[in-house]
Amino acid sequence: EPRPHVIFKTVEVVCVTIFTVEYILRVGTVHAAKPQDCGLTEGRSYNSLEMTVCYARQLLNLVDLFAILPFYAEVAGLGSGGASVLRVLRLVRIFRVLKIPKLKSCADMLVDVCWDALPALLILLFMSMMACVFFASCIYITEGTRYSVEAEVLEMHPNGAYIRPSPDGYGIEVSPFTS
């Protein structure tokens, strides 16, 4: 299995450490903020524990948690069998971009555009599938199902063979395969 350069592991450890400290500080001090500043329902009174739990259970905060847990699972030795799955889960960090206030309106606009374009994209998908079926049918009708292969060639390869024109254009080239 290929091993990455040591500098990448060092960068990963530093980044995950900073990210973990930031996450713990953010969740640990949310009780001191106003509920509307944390994305919680205004007008409802929260005690410190309720506010912390409600804040930690928000979607993007769970994304943050799931982005750092795989690293610690691998460090603890729990990621030996499914380590590749854990590495893929780290990609959820990308969704942190959605939390940046400047980009939130852009992300909302992208979702709206995708939602509005969905009917056209579905028609495009349907028409592409219809074209594939049409051209596959044309090829099937044109080529037919009967091939002219000498019987002795097939007898030499009882398990089957893929037969194609030879490179020089004369005769056939037989490539046996196993199933």
DRENMI-300671 format. One line per 2 residues: number of its first residue (from 1); their letters; for each residue x, y, z of N, C-alpha, C. Coordinates in Angstrom, 3 decimals. Example, Ala and Ser with C-alpha at 12.3 -4.5 7.8 and 13.67 -1.06 7.14 Angstrom:
<sites>
1) as) 13.190:-5.690:7.800:12.300:-4.500:7.800:13.200:-3.300:7.800 | 12.850:-2.250:7.080:13.670:-1.060:7.140:12.900:0.030:7.870 .
</sites>
This chain:
<sites>
1) ep) 0.850:-1.182:0.000:0.000:0.000:0.000:0.886:1.232:0.000 | 0.603:2.190:-0.874:1.435:3.393:-0.924:1.309:4.210:0.361 .
3) rp) 2.415:4.830:0.744:2.440:5.654:1.954:2.678:7.107:1.555 | 1.866:8.016:2.115:2.070:9.428:1.794:3.325:9.968:2.467 .
5) hv) 3.803:11.083:1.967:4.972:11.734:2.534:4.652:12.176:3.964 | 5.642:12.209:4.828:5.460:12.528:6.240:4.866:13.922:6.440 .
7) if) 5.183:14.855:5.572:4.691:16.227:5.730:3.166:16.271:5.657 | 2.565:15.392:4.842:1.113:15.379:4.734:0.466:14.920:6.034 .
9) kt) 1.063:13.940:6.673:0.545:13.466:7.966:0.667:14.571:9.009 | 1.778:15.302:8.990:1.979:16.397:9.935:0.950:17.496:9.703 .
11) ve) 0.733:17.854:8.465:-0.260:18.881:8.142:-1.647:18.423:8.586 | -1.962:17.145:8.367:-3.258:16.626:8.780:-3.440:16.709:10.296 .
13) vv) -2.426:16.315:11.040:-2.512:16.352:12.506:-2.705:17.788:12.992 | -1.952:18.729:12.429:-2.066:20.137:12.844:-3.463:20.661:12.514 .
15) cv) -3.939:20.401:11.308:-5.257:20.908:10.902:-6.377:20.305:11.751 | -6.327:19.005:11.976:-7.376:18.367:12.777:-7.323:18.868:14.217 .
17) ti) -6.133:19.103:14.743:-6.009:19.630:16.106:-6.631:21.017:16.206 | -6.311:21.886:15.269:-6.886:23.232:15.273:-8.406:23.155:15.111 .
19) ft) -8.852:22.319:14.223:-10.280:22.161:13.974:-10.992:21.626:15.220 | -10.363:20.679:15.921:-10.955:20.112:17.137:-11.047:21.152:18.241 .
21) ve) -9.978:21.901:18.437:-9.987:22.949:19.463:-11.077:23.973:19.155 | -11.181:24.370:17.896:-12.201:25.342:17.506:-13.600:24.791:17.750 .
23) yi) -13.822:23.522:17.427:-15.134:22.904:17.608:-15.487:22.820:19.096 | -14.555:22.371:19.910:-14.813:22.234:21.351:-15.071:23.604:21.983 .
25) lr) -14.272:24.610:21.612:-14.492:25.956:22.145:-15.842:26.520:21.705 | -16.197:26.288:20.462:-17.463:26.808:19.947:-18.650:26.167:20.656 .
27) vg) -18.649:24.838:20.768:-19.754:24.140:21.423:-19.739:24.399:22.931 | -18.549:24.487:23.510:-18.443:24.692:24.958:-18.817:26.079:25.420 .
29) tv) -18.754:27.075:24.546:-19.058:28.445:24.959:-20.343:28.989:24.349 | -21.108:28.163:23.653:-22.318:28.645:22.991:-23.369:29.094:24.003 .
31) ha) -23.318:28.565:25.206:-24.321:28.926:26.205:-24.239:30.410:26.598 | -23.121:31.058:26.325:-22.948:32.465:26.678:-23.477:33.405:25.597 .
33) ak) -23.861:32.875:24.447:-24.341:33.709:23.333:-25.864:33.788:23.354 | -26.409:34.683:22.552:-27.856:34.790:22.397:-28.327:33.682:21.465 .
35) pq) -29.524:33.134:21.700:-30.015:32.042:20.850:-30.082:32.416:19.369 | -30.496:33.660:19.046:-30.600:34.044:17.637:-29.234:34.147:16.968 .
37) dc) -28.173:34.387:17.753:-26.826:34.433:17.188:-26.312:33.035:16.850 | -26.922:32.039:17.444:-26.473:30.653:17.238:-27.363:29.886:16.276 .
39) gl) -28.349:30.560:15.712:-29.249:29.881:14.793:-30.342:29.111:15.490 | -30.592:29.410:16.762:-31.653:28.743:17.508:-32.910:29.598:17.462 .
41) te) -34.024:29.019:17.850:-35.308:29.692:17.801:-35.342:30.875:18.774 | -35.743:32.014:18.255:-35.861:33.196:19.115:-37.130:33.094:19.940 .
43) gr) -37.144:33.747:21.078:-38.327:33.792:21.917:-38.420:32.634:22.884 | -37.741:31.580:22.649:-37.739:30.439:23.566:-36.597:30.633:24.536 .
45) sy) -36.836:30.303:25.792:-35.757:30.420:26.783:-35.046:29.079:26.902 | -33.742:29.147:26.873:-32.903:27.952:26.976:-32.054:28.062:28.237 .
47) ns) -31.876:26.932:28.926:-30.838:26.936:29.955:-29.527:26.571:29.267 | -28.442:26.612:29.992:-27.120:26.420:29.373:-26.993:25.069:28.686 .
49) le) -27.437:24.022:29.340:-27.304:22.679:28.779:-28.193:22.513:27.547 | -29.436:22.993:27.608:-30.335:22.895:26.456:-29.770:23.635:25.250 .
51) mt) -29.239:24.798:25.486:-28.698:25.594:24.388:-27.497:24.903:23.747 | -26.631:24.346:24.579:-25.461:23.639:24.058:-25.878:22.416:23.247 .
53) vc) -26.836:21.640:23.773:-27.284:20.436:23.073:-27.987:20.796:21.757 | -28.878:21.790:21.799:-29.574:22.205:20.566:-28.589:22.722:19.526 .
55) ya) -27.581:23.455:19.963:-26.581:23.977:19.032:-25.752:22.835:18.437 | -25.355:21.894:19.277:-24.521:20.785:18.800:-25.288:19.862:17.858 .
57) rq) -26.621:19.836:17.959:-27.430:18.963:17.118:-27.824:19.600:15.789 | -27.414:20.828:15.540:-27.690:21.445:14.237:-26.901:20.712:13.156 .
59) ll) -27.436:20.711:11.944:-26.860:19.918:10.847:-25.390:20.228:10.596 | -25.042:21.498:10.460:-23.658:21.828:10.119:-22.697:21.564:11.285 .
61) nl) -23.200:21.603:12.507:-22.337:21.255:13.633:-22.114:19.748:13.691 | -23.124:18.973:13.288:-22.924:17.523:13.185:-21.946:17.197:12.063 .
63) vd) -21.999:17.953:10.980:-21.026:17.772:9.899:-19.619:18.014:10.433 | -19.447:19.060:11.239:-18.135:19.331:11.840:-17.685:18.161:12.711 .
65) lf) -18.607:17.620:13.500:-18.259:16.497:14.379:-17.862:15.269:13.568 | -18.654:14.969:12.523:-18.346:13.795:11.697:-17.087:13.996:10.857 .
67) ai) -16.642:15.225:10.713:-15.405:15.482:9.973:-14.178:15.191:10.823 | -14.295:15.318:12.148:-13.116:15.083:12.996:-13.110:13.697:13.640 .
69) lp) -14.261:13.067:13.779:-14.299:11.748:14.423:-13.485:10.674:13.705 | -13.487:10.603:12.360:-12.697:9.553:11.701:-11.211:9.617:12.027 .
71) fy) -10.664:10.819:12.181:-9.246:10.940:12.515:-8.963:10.283:13.856 | -9.796:10.578:14.846:-9.578:10.018:16.176:-9.894:8.526:16.224 .
73) ae) -10.807:8.067:15.374:-11.083:6.631:15.291:-9.872:5.887:14.739 | -9.201:6.473:13.741:-7.996:5.843:13.195:-6.853:5.862:14.206 .
75) va) -6.732:6.971:14.946:-5.675:7.068:15.957:-5.901:6.018:17.040 | -7.173:5.777:17.394:-7.492:4.793:18.427:-7.393:3.365:17.909 .
77) gl) -7.192:3.192:16.606:-7.046:1.855:16.037:-8.362:1.239:15.624 | -9.444:1.996:15.621:-10.749:1.468:15.245:-10.970:1.485:13.745 .
79) gs) -10.095:2.109:13.001:-10.304:2.263:11.566:-9.519:1.290:10.728 | -9.086:0.162:11.269:-8.249:-0.748:10.494:-9.004:-1.404:9.345 .
81) gg) -10.224:-1.872:9.579:-10.969:-2.533:8.517:-11.606:-1.567:7.548 | -12.276:-0.568:8.060:-12.984:0.366:7.199:-12.306:1.715:7.136 .
83) as) -10.991:1.734:7.118:-10.250:2.998:7.128:-10.546:3.825:5.883 | -10.766:3.174:4.768:-11.046:3.937:3.552:-12.382:4.660:3.661 .
85) vl) -13.351:4.031:4.309:-14.645:4.681:4.508:-14.478:5.887:5.424 | -13.658:5.733:6.454:-13.424:6.846:7.371:-12.723:7.998:6.669 .
87) rv) -11.814:7.687:5.766:-11.117:8.752:5.028:-12.089:9.522:4.139 | -13.032:8.810:3.555:-14.018:9.469:2.707:-14.913:10.377:3.547 .
89) lr) -15.228:9.952:4.768:-16.071:10.775:5.634:-15.413:12.109:5.975 | -14.118:12.177:5.894:-13.437:13.440:6.179:-13.749:14.511:5.143 .
91) lv) -14.219:14.082:3.994:-14.564:15.048:2.945:-15.749:15.930:3.329 | -16.449:15.542:4.397:-17.576:16.367:4.830:-17.119:17.737:5.290 .
93) ri) -15.853:17.894:5.528:-15.333:19.202:5.933:-15.626:20.265:4.883 | -15.770:19.838:3.649:-16.035:20.774:2.571:-17.337:21.528:2.825 .
95) fr) -18.286:20.871:3.491:-19.575:21.509:3.742:-19.487:22.663:4.731 | -18.339:22.833:5.370:-18.163:23.977:6.272:-18.264:25.293:5.513 .
97) vl) -17.987:25.257:4.235:-18.076:26.464:3.415:-19.485:27.042:3.473 | -20.481:26.169:3.631:-21.861:26.630:3.677:-22.161:27.467:4.916 .
99) ki) -21.295:27.394:5.920:-21.526:28.155:7.151:-21.015:29.586:7.056 | -20.189:29.891:6.076:-19.638:31.237:5.944:-20.766:32.166:5.506 .
101) pk) -21.036:33.227:6.289:-22.176:34.099:5.964:-22.106:34.709:4.564 | -20.930:35.078:4.101:-20.813:35.675:2.771:-21.238:34.698:1.680 .
103) lk) -20.966:33.416:1.893:-21.253:32.418:0.871:-22.617:31.767:1.043 | -23.299:32.043:2.152:-24.600:31.425:2.396:-25.593:31.811:1.316 .
105) sc) -25.604:33.092:0.924:-26.544:33.512:-0.124:-26.195:32.851:-1.454 | -24.917:32.667:-1.721:-24.503:31.984:-2.959:-24.932:30.518:-2.936 .
107) ad) -24.761:29.871:-1.786:-25.165:28.469:-1.675:-26.674:28.332:-1.826 | -27.428:29.263:-1.220:-28.886:29.239:-1.371:-29.292:29.455:-2.823 .
109) ml) -28.598:30.362:-3.508:-28.898:30.616:-4.912:-28.597:29.377:-5.759 | -27.487:28.684:-5.466:-27.143:27.474:-6.203:-28.208:26.395:-6.014 .
111) vd) -28.687:26.238:-4.796:-29.746:25.263:-4.539:-31.006:25.642:-5.307 | -31.361:26.921:-5.299:-32.553:27.372:-6.035:-32.412:27.132:-7.537 .
113) vc) -31.243:27.420:-8.081:-31.015:27.216:-9.515:-31.107:25.732:-9.867 | -30.491:24.886:-9.047:-30.548:23.440:-9.305:-31.984:22.940:-9.225 .
115) wd) -32.724:23.430:-8.248:-34.119:23.013:-8.089:-34.952:23.465:-9.292 | -34.723:24.698:-9.757:-35.467:25.202:-10.905:-35.084:24.484:-12.197 .
117) al) -33.839:24.034:-12.298:-33.366:23.365:-13.512:-33.663:21.867:-13.513 | -34.171:21.331:-12.416:-34.390:19.892:-12.305:-35.307:19.341:-13.406 .
119) pa) -36.436:19.968:-13.721:-37.268:19.407:-14.805:-36.533:19.321:-16.143 | -35.782:20.352:-16.480:-35.036:20.329:-17.743:-33.963:19.252:-17.719 .
121) ll) -33.299:19.084:-16.573:-32.266:18.048:-16.465:-32.870:16.646:-16.563 | -34.045:16.459:-16.002:-34.709:15.159:-16.107:-35.120:14.865:-17.548 .
123) il) -35.587:15.881:-18.263:-35.919:15.684:-19.684:-34.657:15.336:-20.472 | -33.555:16.016:-20.176:-32.287:15.719:-20.841:-31.857:14.280:-20.563 .
125) lf) -31.977:13.838:-19.319:-31.633:12.463:-18.963:-32.522:11.471:-19.712 | -33.821:11.742:-19.744:-34.755:10.861:-20.438:-34.439:10.777:-21.926 .
127) ms) -34.184:11.919:-22.547:-33.882:11.928:-23.977:-32.555:11.221:-24.270 | -31.589:11.370:-23.400:-30.312:10.662:-23.573:-30.512:9.159:-23.486 .
129) mm) -31.332:8.727:-22.543:-31.612:7.287:-22.417:-32.342:6.768:-23.663 | -33.269:7.556:-24.167:-33.987:7.157:-25.380:-33.029:7.063:-26.565 .
131) ac) -32.091:7.998:-26.671:-31.110:7.951:-27.761:-30.233:6.710:-27.628 | -29.829:6.376:-26.410:-29.014:5.165:-26.203:-29.768:3.915:-26.639 .
133) vf) -31.022:3.811:-26.247:-31.825:2.649:-26.637:-32.004:2.607:-28.155 | -32.268:3.746:-28.770:-32.468:3.811:-30.224:-31.206:3.356:-30.964 .
135) fa) -30.050:3.923:-30.607:-28.825:3.579:-31.327:-28.365:2.157:-31.021 | -28.592:1.685:-29.810:-28.270:0.286:-29.501:-29.136:-0.653:-30.335 .
137) sc) -30.401:-0.300:-30.516:-31.288:-1.112:-31.361:-30.839:-1.096:-32.808 | -30.414:0.070:-33.282:-29.910:0.162:-34.664:-28.681:-0.711:-34.863 .
139) iy) -27.773:-0.685:-33.915:-26.564:-1.515:-34.014:-26.933:-2.985:-33.989 | -27.863:-3.370:-33.121:-28.281:-4.758:-33.018:-28.907:-5.225:-34.333 .
141) it) -29.770:-4.388:-34.912:-30.416:-4.762:-36.179:-29.395:-4.831:-37.306 | -28.445:-3.892:-37.327:-27.447:-3.852:-38.395:-26.491:-5.038:-38.315 .
143) eg) -25.987:-5.331:-37.137:-25.000:-6.406:-37.003:-25.639:-7.775:-37.012 | -26.825:-7.905:-36.518:-27.477:-9.204:-36.461:-26.921:-10.040:-35.324 .
145) tr) -27.371:-11.295:-35.295:-26.941:-12.187:-34.221:-26.176:-13.391:-34.738 | -25.982:-13.473:-36.049:-25.268:-14.621:-36.603:-23.876:-14.177:-37.035 .
147) ys) -22.894:-14.956:-36.627:-21.513:-14.661:-36.978:-20.946:-15.851:-37.728 | -20.095:-15.578:-38.695:-19.499:-16.654:-39.464:-18.128:-16.977:-38.870 .
149) ve) -18.071:-18.029:-38.100:-16.836:-18.479:-37.471:-16.692:-19.962:-37.795 | -15.493:-20.339:-38.160:-15.270:-21.739:-38.482:-15.496:-22.602:-37.246 .
151) ae) -16.064:-23.755:-37.455:-16.400:-24.662:-36.355:-15.145:-25.115:-35.610 | -14.022:-25.313:-36.337:-12.814:-25.798:-35.668:-12.235:-24.765:-34.702 .
153) vl) -12.457:-23.482:-34.978:-11.995:-22.438:-34.049:-12.750:-22.546:-32.746 | -14.049:-22.747:-32.838:-14.846:-22.880:-31.625:-14.542:-24.179:-30.887 .
155) em) -14.223:-25.232:-31.626:-13.890:-26.504:-30.985:-12.565:-26.429:-30.242 | -11.626:-25.597:-30.739:-10.329:-25.452:-30.069:-10.466:-24.710:-28.739 .
157) hp) -11.525:-23.937:-28.582:-11.741:-23.155:-27.364:-13.114:-23.477:-26.795 | -13.230:-24.607:-26.075:-14.549:-25.025:-25.589:-15.141:-24.062:-24.544 .
159) ng) -14.276:-23.293:-23.848:-14.778:-22.353:-22.849:-15.233:-21.037:-23.472 | -14.980:-20.858:-24.749:-15.387:-19.646:-25.437:-14.186:-18.839:-25.877 .
161) ay) -14.410:-17.943:-26.807:-13.343:-17.098:-27.320:-13.946:-15.807:-27.843 | -13.165:-14.738:-27.747:-13.551:-13.453:-28.335:-12.855:-13.376:-29.680 .
163) ir) -13.625:-13.271:-30.746:-13.066:-13.333:-32.091:-13.182:-11.963:-32.740 | -12.057:-11.479:-33.273:-12.034:-10.168:-33.920:-11.107:-10.246:-35.128 .
165) ps) -11.197:-9.279:-36.024:-10.293:-9.296:-37.185:-8.836:-9.189:-36.725 | -7.963:-9.835:-37.463:-6.545:-9.796:-37.091:-5.952:-8.443:-37.467 .
167) pd) -4.789:-8.105:-36.875:-4.174:-6.798:-37.163:-3.827:-6.588:-38.632 | -3.501:-7.665:-39.348:-3.138:-7.484:-40.750:-4.355:-7.476:-41.671 .
169) gy) -5.553:-7.725:-41.123:-6.768:-7.660:-41.920:-7.172:-8.966:-42.548 | -6.348:-9.997:-42.398:-6.674:-11.303:-42.972:-6.882:-12.306:-41.855 .
171) gi) -7.867:-13.102:-42.003:-8.102:-14.153:-41.021:-8.741:-13.586:-39.762 | -8.642:-14.376:-38.688:-9.202:-13.960:-37.405:-8.184:-14.131:-36.317 .
173) ev) -8.312:-13.362:-35.273:-7.441:-13.476:-34.110:-8.313:-13.961:-32.962 | -7.928:-15.050:-32.340:-8.732:-15.626:-31.269:-8.088:-15.298:-29.937 .
175) sp) -8.867:-14.712:-29.029:-8.389:-14.395:-27.689:-9.229:-15.183:-26.689 | -8.671:-16.244:-26.134:-9.473:-17.035:-25.189:-9.691:-16.253:-23.891 .
177) ft) -10.785:-16.509:-23.278:-11.062:-15.894:-21.986:-11.608:-16.946:-21.053 | -11.578:-16.627:-19.782:-12.135:-17.543:-18.793:-13.311:-16.856:-18.129 .
179) s) -14.233:-17.644:-17.728:-15.425:-17.068:-17.080:-15.416:-17.348:-15.616 .
</sites>
